[in-house]
Amino acid sequence: MAVLIGLLSQGGTDHSAAPAKAFDIAEAFQQEKLKRIGEKPPFD
């Protein structure tokens, strides 16, 4: 949701394409998180 708000507030983004871009960005963040900490972070 925050990604969508950010895309719309910056301007210059086609409003009809903004939801698809937001999901792409959110998916990229999720993939990066999985790459860095894995499925579950280790607990001590």
C-alpha positions as CSV (number, residue, x, y, z in Angstrom):
1,M,0.0,0.0,0.0
2,A,2.8,2.4,0.9
3,V,4.5,1.7,-2.5
4,L,1.2,2.6,-4.3
5,I,0.9,5.9,-2.3
6,G,4.5,6.7,-3.0
7,L,4.1,6.1,-6.8
8,L,1.0,8.3,-7.0
9,S,2.3,11.1,-4.8
10,Q,5.6,11.5,-6.8
11,G,3.6,12.3,-10.0
12,G,4.6,11.3,-13.5
13,T,3.2,7.8,-13.1
14,D,0.3,6.7,-15.2
15,H,-2.5,6.0,-12.7
16,S,-3.7,3.0,-14.5
17,A,-0.2,1.4,-14.4
18,A,0.5,2.3,-10.8
19,P,-1.0,-0.8,-9.2
20,A,1.0,-3.1,-11.4
21,K,4.2,-1.2,-10.7
22,A,3.4,-1.2,-6.9
23,F,3.1,-5.0,-7.0
24,D,6.3,-5.4,-8.9
25,I,8.2,-3.2,-6.4
26,A,6.7,-5.1,-3.5
27,E,7.6,-8.4,-5.0
28,A,11.2,-7.2,-5.6
29,F,11.4,-6.1,-1.9
30,Q,10.1,-9.6,-0.8
31,Q,12.6,-11.4,-3.0
32,E,15.5,-9.2,-1.5
33,K,14.3,-9.9,2.0
34,L,14.2,-13.7,1.3
35,K,17.7,-13.5,-0.2
36,R,19.1,-11.7,2.9
37,I,17.4,-13.4,5.8
38,G,15.8,-16.5,4.4
39,E,12.3,-17.7,5.0
40,K,12.5,-17.3,8.8
41,P,15.1,-15.2,10.6
42,P,17.3,-17.1,13.0
43,F,16.5,-16.6,16.7
44,D,19.1,-16.9,19.5
